[in-house]
Amino acid sequence: MEEYMLPCLNKKLFGIECLGCGIQRATAFLFKGEFLLAFKAYPAIYTLILLVLFLISTFFIEYKYGKFIKVFLISINILIIIVSYFIKMYTTYHV
C-alpha cells in the first residue's frame, strides 16, 4: 500500500516532516481497521473526519449554531495538528 502513497515534498527537499505527514498512512490504517495505529500516525485523523462529516452535512442540514461549530472544529483540528507536530519533532530530534 505504501508504494502508492505520495511522498512528502517538504521531507524530500528539506528533510523535515510537514504538518500533514502521516495523514495518508493514518487513512490507510483506518481502512485496514487499525484504529490505534491511525491515531499514532496522525492524531488529528478522527477530528478531521468529524469536521469533514459536519461540513458535508451542512449541504443538507442548516444548523442553528453551524458557524460556531465549524469554527470550533477547525480550531480543535489546528490545535491538535500543531501540538502533535511539535511533539513529533521534539521526540524525533531530541531523543
Order of alpha helices (4+ residues) and beta strands (2+ residues): alpha-alpha-alpha-alpha-alpha
